[in-house]
Structure formats: C-alpha cells, structure tokens
Amino acid sequence: MLTFAWSQVAQEQLNERFSRKFIYGEKIMVAQIFLKRGCVVPEHSHESEQMCLIIMGSLRFNIGGEEKVLESNQAVNIPSHLKHSVVALEDTLAYDIFSPIRHDWLAGDDAYLRTSSPEAMQEKPLP
C-alpha cells in the first residue's frame, strides 16, 4: 500500500500558465492540474483513458470536434486515442485521472505542454 500527501508532491511548472502534481501506481495516475486563465493545452491524444474533474474554475474542451464548457463540480471522460484540446476560461484547478499511467509524463516526453510560445498558449481572446 502506498499513501500520498499532495502537500509533499513537488509542483512541476511546465510553462507560464500550466503546472501539475501527479501521483501514480501500477495502472492509474492522478494529477492535480493548475491552469491560469487563457492557458491552451494543444490538441493531442494518448493511449490512456482520462477522467477530468473540475474542482474550481472552468475549461472549454474540444473533444473529437465537439466543444463543451465544464465548470466546478463537473467531469468529463475522454476515451483512449481521442484527440482533444483545452482552453482555461478562468484560473482552474482540476484533477485528471489516467489509466494506464502516462509514461510520456514520467519520461518528460510531453513537449506539447511545455511550450512557452505565447501564440501556442493563447488562442483567441477570452470573454
């Protein structure tokens, strides 16, 4: 059995608008995701099925070409290999749950999250 304390997990700053903490076991990964307003997570896909729970804030998802805004106390399930992107409409805290674990995150092979290019991190003006 493993136990975790979020306060003891290092927060990784991937770019000026996106940071995360994550914990994982053999088959599941849970991440605290911190997105500042205007943050864009570019379109990508991965092997892992993903469940995203919005704790506070709001995110606009584009999942498989369908747009949906989610706010506090809402969640979305993203199937394996389905292309998706996200825009933070306000400062947001979310929990992402992945199965299987994101080996690309463990290896630091997640360049799409690490860009510091302003044009890549901000699409169109937010309301």
C-alpha positions in Angstrom: 0.0 0.0 0.0 1.2 3.5 -0.9 0.0 6.7 0.7 0.4 10.2 -0.7 0.1 13.8 0.6 -0.4 16.4 -2.1 1.5 18.9 0.1 4.6 16.7 -0.2 4.4 16.3 -4.0 6.5 18.7 -6.0 4.6 21.0 -8.3 6.1 21.0 -11.8 5.8 24.3 -13.8 5.7 23.3 -17.4 5.1 26.8 -18.8 3.9 30.1 -17.5 0.2 29.1 -17.5 0.3 25.3 -16.7 1.6 23.4 -13.7 0.9 20.0 -12.2 1.5 17.5 -9.5 0.9 13.8 -10.1 1.0 10.5 -8.2 0.7 7.1 -9.7 0.6 3.4 -9.1 1.0 0.5 -11.5 -2.1 1.1 -13.6 -3.5 4.5 -12.6 -2.3 8.1 -12.4 -3.9 11.0 -10.7 -2.8 14.6 -11.4 -3.6 17.9 -9.9 -3.7 20.4 -12.8 -3.3 24.1 -12.3 -4.2 26.2 -15.4 -4.2 30.0 -15.5 -6.8 31.9 -17.5 -6.0 31.7 -21.2 -3.9 28.6 -20.9 -4.2 26.4 -24.0 -3.5 22.7 -24.0 -3.0 22.0 -27.7 -4.8 19.2 -29.4 -3.3 15.8 -28.6 -4.3 12.2 -27.9 -2.9 9.4 -25.8 -3.4 5.7 -25.0 -4.8 6.5 -21.6 -8.4 6.8 -20.9 -8.8 10.1 -19.0 -11.4 11.4 -16.5 -11.1 15.1 -15.8 -12.9 16.6 -12.7 -13.1 20.4 -12.4 -12.6 21.4 -8.8 -12.8 25.2 -9.4 -12.7 27.4 -12.5 -13.9 26.5 -16.0 -12.4 24.8 -19.0 -13.5 24.7 -22.7 -12.9 21.3 -24.1 -12.8 20.3 -27.7 -13.1 16.5 -27.8 -13.3 14.8 -31.1 -14.5 18.0 -32.7 -17.2 18.6 -30.1 -16.9 21.7 -27.9 -18.1 21.7 -24.2 -17.6 24.1 -21.3 -17.2 22.5 -17.9 -17.3 24.3 -14.6 -16.8 23.4 -10.9 -18.2 20.1 -9.8 -18.4 18.7 -13.4 -16.4 16.0 -15.0 -15.7 14.6 -18.5 -14.5 11.2 -19.6 -12.1 11.2 -22.6 -11.7 7.8 -24.3 -8.3 6.4 -25.3 -6.8 7.8 -28.5 -9.5 10.5 -29.0 -8.0 13.9 -30.0 -8.8 16.7 -27.5 -7.7 20.2 -26.5 -8.5 22.6 -23.6 -8.7 26.3 -23.0 -8.9 27.7 -19.4 -11.6 30.3 -19.3 -10.5 31.3 -15.8 -7.9 30.1 -13.3 -8.7 26.4 -12.8 -7.8 23.5 -10.6 -8.7 20.1 -12.0 -7.9 16.5 -11.2 -7.0 14.3 -14.2 -7.2 10.5 -13.7 -5.4 8.3 -16.3 -5.4 4.6 -16.9 -2.9 3.3 -17.9 -0.4 5.8 -16.4 1.1 8.4 -18.6 4.6 7.1 -19.3 5.2 10.2 -21.5 4.8 12.3 -18.4 7.2 10.2 -16.4 9.8 10.4 -19.2 9.3 14.2 -19.8 8.2 13.4 -23.3 5.2 15.8 -23.3 6.6 18.8 -25.2 3.1 19.9 -26.2 2.6 21.0 -22.6 6.0 22.7 -22.2 5.8 25.4 -24.9 6.3 28.9 -23.7 5.3 30.4 -27.1 2.5 33.0 -26.4 0.8 32.1 -29.7 0.7 28.4 -28.7 -0.6 29.2 -25.2 -3.3 31.6 -26.1 -5.7 31.1 -28.9 -8.4 33.7 -29.3 -9.3 36.4 -26.8 -11.5 35.2 -23.9 -14.8 36.8 -23.0 
